[in-house]
Amino acid sequence: MLGSGEKTVVHTGTMESVYQDEAVFSEAELTPQDQLRLQWRQQPGFIPFVRQKNVIDQNAALIPYAGTTALQGWIPPLAFALQGLVLISLVASLINWQLTRHAGTLEDQIVALQANEQIEIKRQEGIIAATEAEIRRISNSPHSIFNLRMSTAPLNRQQALQELDVALAESQRSEEQYKKQMAAQEQKLRAQQSALAMANSGSPLIFSLALVLAAGLVGKGVQKDFSRARQSRQLKDFYLYFATAEGLWPNLVLLVFLHVALSRSAYGFSTMFESVGPLFWVVFCAGFYFLLLRCFVVIARDIYQALQIRRPVGEWSLENRMLLRVHNSFFAVFAGMEAVFLAVCYALYIAQKQLA
C-alpha cells in the first residue's frame, strides 16, 4: 500500500510538471497578434478608448500588429487621437470662451463707457427739456420782449422763439451725434473683445490640433531617417497612437496653463501676473517647454520600441533623431496653424469694427 501510494505521488507530481511545461510552452508560442489579442481581452472596463490606452501603455512593441489583428472595439489611430487630444481640447476651449467672452479689462471699459454715456445723455436731455420748457413759456407769455442767455440784446417773441428753435435743434443733433459716437466706440471694443476671446480660447485648441496633424511630417521625416526599419511606413499611425496615449495627461495640464495664461484678464490674474514681472513669464515658458519636451521624449522612446530600433543613449540629446523629428514637426505645424488662426481672428476684428 505504501509503495502504491508513493507511485501515485510521483505520478501526480510528474503530471503537474507536464501541465506546467505545456502552459509555459503554449504561452511562449503565442504570436504577437495573439499576445495583443490576449492583452485586449484582459483589459477591464467597457470604454474602448481607456482599454486601448492601457494596451498601448503596457506594451508599445505590440502596436505594429494592431493593424493586422482583428480587435473588436479597437479605434483607428486618427480617431483615437481626435478623441484623446482634440475632443477634450475643443470642450475646454468652448467652456473657456463662454466664461471669458464678456469678462476682463475690456468688459470693464465697456461698462464704464456705458455708464458715462448714460450720464452725458441725461445731461443733454436736461438741456433739451429746459429749452422746450422755455419755448412753451415764451409762446404763452403775455410779454413781447424777452431776455435770453444766448443773446446779449432783448428779443421780441418771434426772435426769441427762433433762437430757441435753433438751440433746440442743435442740442438734439448733438445728442444724436454723441449716441452714434458712443455706439461706434462700444462696437469697436466689442469687436476687440470678441476677437481676443476667440484667439485666447482657440489657441489651446490649435495646440492640440498641431499635436495630431504633426503626424504627417513625423511619418515622412522618420521614413527618411530610418528607411531600413521594417515598420517605417506605419510611422504616422505609431505617432498618433503614442502621442495620444502618452500625451493625454500632459496635454490636459498644458491646456490649463494656456487657458489661464492667455485669458488671465478674464479670470482676474492679470494684476498678479504683472506684479511678478518678466521673471514669472520666463519661469512659466521654461516649465511649459520642459513638460512638452518630456512628452516628446516619451513618444520618441515608444516609437523606437515599436520600430524595434535601438534608441540612443542620451534620450534628451541632439543625437536623438526621433525626438528632433517629433519636436520640429510639431512646432512647424503649430506655427503655421497659429499664424493662420490669428490672421482669421484679426480679419474678424476688422470686419466687426467696420460695421461700427
C-alpha positions as CSV (number, residue, x, y, z in Angstrom):
1,M,0.0,0.0,0.0
2,L,2.8,2.4,0.8
3,G,4.6,1.6,-2.4
4,S,1.4,2.2,-4.3
5,G,0.9,5.5,-2.6
6,E,4.5,6.6,-3.4
7,K,4.0,5.8,-7.0
8,T,0.8,7.7,-7.1
9,V,2.5,10.8,-5.6
10,V,5.4,10.6,-8.1
11,H,2.9,10.2,-10.9
12,T,0.8,13.2,-9.8
13,G,3.9,15.4,-9.5
14,T,5.0,14.4,-12.9
15,M,1.6,15.2,-14.4
16,E,1.6,18.7,-12.7
17,S,5.1,19.3,-14.1
18,V,4.0,18.3,-17.6
19,Y,0.9,20.6,-17.4
20,Q,3.0,23.5,-16.2
21,D,5.5,22.9,-19.0
22,E,2.8,22.8,-21.6
23,A,1.3,26.0,-20.3
24,V,4.6,27.8,-20.4
25,F,5.3,26.3,-23.8
26,S,1.9,27.4,-25.1
27,E,2.3,31.0,-23.8
28,A,5.8,31.2,-25.3
29,E,4.4,30.1,-28.6
30,L,1.8,32.9,-28.9
31,T,2.3,35.1,-31.9
32,P,2.5,38.9,-31.4
33,Q,-1.1,39.1,-32.8
34,D,-2.2,36.5,-30.2
35,Q,-0.4,38.4,-27.4
36,L,-2.1,41.6,-28.5
37,R,-5.5,39.9,-28.7
38,L,-4.9,38.4,-25.3
39,Q,-4.0,41.7,-23.7
40,W,-7.0,43.4,-25.3
41,R,-9.4,40.8,-23.9
42,Q,-7.8,41.1,-20.4
43,Q,-8.4,44.8,-20.2
44,P,-11.0,45.8,-17.6
45,G,-13.8,48.2,-18.3
46,F,-16.1,48.9,-21.2
47,I,-14.8,52.1,-22.6
48,P,-12.7,51.3,-25.8
49,F,-10.6,54.4,-25.5
50,V,-9.4,53.6,-22.0
51,R,-8.8,50.0,-22.8
52,Q,-6.8,50.9,-25.8
53,K,-4.7,53.4,-24.0
54,N,-3.9,50.8,-21.3
55,V,-2.8,48.3,-24.0
56,I,-0.5,50.9,-25.7
57,D,1.0,51.9,-22.3
58,Q,1.7,48.3,-21.3
59,N,3.4,47.1,-24.5
60,A,4.4,49.5,-27.2
61,A,6.2,46.7,-29.1
62,L,2.9,45.1,-30.0
63,I,1.3,48.1,-31.5
64,P,2.7,47.4,-35.1
65,Y,0.5,44.3,-35.1
66,A,-2.7,46.2,-34.3
67,G,-3.5,46.7,-38.0
68,T,-3.3,43.0,-38.8
69,T,-5.2,41.8,-35.7
70,A,-8.9,41.8,-35.6
71,L,-9.7,43.5,-32.3
72,Q,-13.4,44.3,-31.6
73,G,-13.7,47.9,-30.5
74,W,-10.1,48.9,-31.4
75,I,-10.1,52.6,-32.5
76,P,-8.2,53.6,-35.7
77,P,-5.2,55.9,-35.0
78,L,-6.6,59.2,-36.3
79,A,-10.0,58.7,-34.5
80,F,-8.1,57.7,-31.3
81,A,-6.0,60.9,-31.4
82,L,-9.1,63.1,-32.1
83,Q,-10.9,61.6,-29.2
84,G,-8.0,61.8,-26.8
85,L,-6.5,65.1,-27.7
86,V,-8.8,67.3,-29.8
87,L,-12.2,66.5,-28.4
88,I,-11.1,67.3,-24.8
89,S,-9.4,70.5,-26.1
90,L,-12.5,71.5,-28.0
91,V,-14.7,71.2,-25.0
92,A,-12.2,73.1,-22.8
93,S,-12.0,75.9,-25.4
94,L,-15.8,76.3,-25.7
95,I,-16.1,76.4,-21.9
96,N,-13.3,79.0,-21.7
97,W,-14.8,81.1,-24.5
98,Q,-18.2,81.1,-22.8
99,L,-16.7,82.1,-19.4
100,T,-14.4,84.8,-20.8
101,R,-16.1,86.4,-23.8
102,H,-17.8,89.0,-21.6
103,A,-15.2,89.4,-18.9
104,G,-11.9,91.1,-18.2
105,T,-10.4,94.5,-18.8
106,L,-12.3,95.2,-22.0
107,E,-15.6,94.4,-20.4
108,D,-14.8,96.9,-17.6
109,Q,-14.1,99.5,-20.2
110,I,-17.4,98.8,-21.9
111,V,-19.3,99.1,-18.7
112,A,-17.5,102.4,-17.8
113,L,-18.3,103.7,-21.3
114,Q,-22.0,102.8,-21.0
115,A,-22.2,104.5,-17.6
116,N,-20.5,107.7,-18.9
117,E,-22.8,107.6,-21.9
118,Q,-25.9,107.5,-19.7
119,I,-24.7,110.4,-17.6
120,E,-24.0,112.5,-20.7
121,I,-27.3,111.6,-22.3
122,K,-29.2,112.6,-19.2
123,R,-27.3,115.9,-19.1
124,Q,-28.1,116.6,-22.8
125,E,-31.8,115.6,-22.3
126,G,-32.0,118.0,-19.4
127,I,-30.8,120.8,-21.7
128,I,-33.4,119.8,-24.3
129,A,-36.2,119.7,-21.8
130,A,-35.2,123.1,-20.4
131,T,-35.2,124.6,-23.9
132,E,-38.6,123.1,-24.7
133,A,-39.9,124.5,-21.5
134,E,-38.6,127.9,-22.4
135,I,-40.3,127.8,-25.8
136,R,-43.6,126.9,-24.1
137,R,-43.2,129.8,-21.6
138,I,-42.4,132.4,-24.3
139,S,-45.2,131.1,-26.5
140,N,-47.8,131.5,-23.7
141,S,-46.3,134.7,-22.1
142,P,-48.2,138.0,-22.4
143,H,-44.9,139.9,-22.7
144,S,-43.5,141.0,-26.0
145,I,-39.8,141.4,-25.1
146,F,-37.6,138.6,-23.7
147,N,-34.0,138.3,-22.5
148,L,-32.3,135.0,-23.4
149,R,-28.9,133.7,-22.2
150,M,-27.9,133.1,-25.7
151,S,-28.4,136.7,-26.7
152,T,-27.0,139.9,-25.3
153,A,-29.8,142.1,-26.5
154,P,-33.5,141.9,-25.8
155,L,-35.6,140.0,-28.3
156,N,-39.2,140.0,-29.4
157,R,-41.3,136.9,-29.3
158,Q,-40.6,135.8,-32.9
159,Q,-36.8,136.4,-32.5
160,A,-36.7,134.6,-29.1
161,L,-38.6,131.6,-30.5
162,Q,-36.4,131.4,-33.5
163,E,-33.3,131.5,-31.3
164,L,-34.7,128.8,-29.1
165,D,-35.7,126.6,-32.0
166,V,-32.1,126.8,-33.4
167,A,-30.7,125.9,-29.9
168,L,-33.2,123.0,-29.6
169,A,-32.3,121.6,-33.0
170,E,-28.5,121.9,-32.2
171,S,-29.0,120.1,-28.9
172,Q,-30.9,117.3,-30.5
173,R,-28.4,117.0,-33.2
174,S,-25.6,117.0,-30.7
175,E,-27.3,114.2,-28.7
176,E,-27.8,112.0,-31.8
177,Q,-24.2,112.5,-32.8
178,Y,-22.9,111.7,-29.3
179,K,-25.0,108.5,-29.3
180,K,-23.6,107.4,-32.6
181,Q,-20.1,108.1,-31.5
182,M,-20.5,106.1,-28.3
183,A,-22.2,103.2,-30.2
184,A,-19.3,103.1,-32.6
185,Q,-16.8,103.2,-29.8
186,E,-18.6,100.4,-27.9
187,Q,-18.8,98.4,-31.2
188,K,-15.0,98.7,-31.6
189,L,-14.5,97.5,-28.0
190,R,-16.9,94.6,-28.6
191,A,-15.1,93.7,-31.8
192,Q,-11.7,93.7,-30.0
193,Q,-13.2,91.7,-27.1
194,S,-14.7,89.1,-29.4
195,A,-11.5,88.7,-31.4
196,L,-9.4,88.3,-28.3
197,A,-11.8,85.9,-26.7
198,M,-11.7,83.8,-29.9
199,A,-7.9,84.0,-30.1
200,N,-7.3,83.2,-26.4
201,S,-9.8,80.3,-26.3
202,G,-8.8,78.9,-29.8
203,S,-5.1,78.9,-29.5
204,P,-5.0,76.0,-27.0
205,L,-7.2,74.1,-29.4
206,I,-4.7,74.8,-32.2
207,F,-2.0,73.5,-29.9
208,S,-3.8,70.1,-29.6
209,L,-4.6,70.0,-33.3
210,A,-1.0,70.6,-34.1
211,L,-0.1,67.5,-31.9
212,V,-2.3,65.4,-34.1
213,L,-1.6,67.0,-37.5
214,A,2.2,66.8,-36.9
215,A,1.9,63.0,-37.6
216,G,2.3,63.6,-41.4
217,L,5.6,65.4,-41.0
218,V,6.8,62.9,-38.4
219,G,6.0,60.0,-40.7
220,K,7.7,61.4,-43.7
221,G,10.8,62.6,-41.8
222,V,11.3,59.4,-39.9
223,Q,11.0,57.3,-43.0
224,K,14.0,59.2,-44.4
225,D,16.0,58.8,-41.2
226,F,15.1,55.2,-40.6
227,S,14.4,53.9,-44.1
228,R,15.7,50.4,-43.2
229,A,13.1,49.9,-40.4
230,R,10.5,47.3,-41.4
231,Q,7.6,49.2,-39.9
232,S,8.7,52.7,-41.1
233,R,5.7,53.1,-43.4
234,Q,3.4,52.9,-40.3
235,L,5.2,55.8,-38.5
236,K,2.3,58.1,-38.9
237,D,0.0,55.6,-37.1
238,F,2.6,54.9,-34.4
239,Y,2.9,58.6,-33.7
240,L,-0.8,59.1,-33.4
241,Y,-1.1,56.1,-31.0
242,F,1.8,57.1,-28.8
243,A,1.1,60.9,-28.9
244,T,-2.4,60.2,-27.6
245,A,-1.6,57.6,-25.0
246,E,1.5,59.3,-23.6
247,G,0.3,62.9,-24.2
248,L,-3.3,62.6,-22.8
249,W,-2.5,63.9,-19.3
250,P,0.4,66.3,-20.3
251,N,-2.0,67.8,-22.9
252,L,-4.6,68.5,-20.3
253,V,-2.1,70.1,-18.0
254,L,-0.7,72.3,-20.8
255,L,-4.2,73.3,-21.8
256,V,-5.0,74.5,-18.3
257,F,-1.8,76.5,-18.3
258,L,-2.5,78.0,-21.7
259,H,-6.1,79.0,-20.9
260,V,-5.2,80.6,-17.6
261,A,-2.2,82.5,-19.1
262,L,-4.0,83.7,-22.2
263,S,-7.3,84.5,-20.5
264,R,-5.7,85.8,-17.3
265,S,-7.5,89.2,-17.5
266,A,-10.9,87.5,-17.6
267,Y,-10.0,85.3,-14.6
268,G,-8.6,88.2,-12.6
269,F,-5.0,87.1,-12.7
270,S,-3.6,89.9,-14.9
271,T,-2.7,92.1,-11.9
272,M,-0.9,89.2,-10.2
273,F,1.0,88.3,-13.3
274,E,2.0,91.9,-14.0
275,S,3.1,92.4,-10.4
276,V,5.6,89.5,-10.6
277,G,7.2,90.9,-13.7
278,P,9.1,89.2,-16.6
279,L,10.6,86.6,-14.3
280,F,7.3,84.9,-14.0
281,W,6.9,84.5,-17.8
282,V,10.5,83.2,-18.0
283,V,9.7,80.5,-15.4
284,F,6.3,79.8,-17.0
285,C,7.6,79.4,-20.5
286,A,10.6,77.2,-19.3
287,G,8.3,74.9,-17.3
288,F,5.8,74.7,-20.2
289,Y,8.5,73.8,-22.7
290,F,10.1,71.3,-20.3
291,L,6.8,69.4,-19.8
292,L,6.1,69.4,-23.6
293,L,9.7,68.2,-24.3
294,R,9.4,65.4,-21.8
295,C,6.2,64.3,-23.5
296,F,8.1,64.2,-26.9
297,V,10.9,62.2,-25.3
298,V,8.5,59.5,-24.1
299,I,6.7,59.5,-27.5
300,A,10.1,59.0,-29.3
301,R,11.0,56.2,-26.9
302,D,7.8,54.3,-27.7
303,I,8.3,54.8,-31.4
304,Y,11.8,53.3,-31.2
305,Q,10.3,50.3,-29.3
306,A,7.6,49.8,-31.9
307,L,10.1,50.0,-34.8
308,Q,12.4,47.6,-32.8
309,I,15.3,50.1,-33.2
310,R,17.9,50.7,-30.6
311,R,17.3,54.1,-29.1
312,P,20.3,56.5,-28.4
313,V,21.9,56.5,-25.0
314,G,21.1,60.2,-24.5
315,E,17.4,60.5,-25.0
316,W,17.5,64.2,-24.3
317,S,20.4,64.9,-26.6
318,L,20.5,66.2,-30.1
319,E,21.6,62.8,-31.3
320,N,18.1,61.5,-30.7
321,R,16.8,62.0,-34.3
322,M,13.4,60.7,-33.5
323,L,13.0,63.3,-30.8
324,L,14.2,66.1,-33.2
325,R,11.7,64.9,-35.8
326,V,8.8,65.0,-33.4
327,H,9.8,68.3,-31.8
328,N,10.4,70.1,-35.1
329,S,7.4,68.7,-36.8
330,F,5.1,69.8,-34.0
331,F,6.5,73.4,-33.9
332,A,6.4,73.7,-37.7
333,V,2.7,72.7,-37.8
334,F,1.8,74.7,-34.8
335,A,3.5,77.9,-36.1
336,G,1.7,77.7,-39.4
337,M,-1.7,76.9,-38.0
338,E,-1.4,79.6,-35.3
339,A,-0.4,82.2,-37.8
340,V,-3.5,81.4,-40.0
341,F,-5.8,81.3,-37.0
342,L,-4.6,84.7,-35.6
343,A,-5.0,86.1,-39.1
344,V,-8.6,84.9,-39.1
345,C,-9.2,86.5,-35.7
346,Y,-7.7,89.8,-36.9
347,A,-9.9,89.7,-40.0
348,L,-12.9,89.1,-37.8
349,Y,-11.9,92.1,-35.7
350,I,-11.6,94.3,-38.8
351,A,-14.9,93.2,-40.2
352,Q,-16.8,93.8,-36.9
353,K,-15.1,97.2,-36.5
354,Q,-16.1,98.2,-40.0
355,L,-19.7,97.5,-39.1
356,A,-19.4,100.2,-36.5
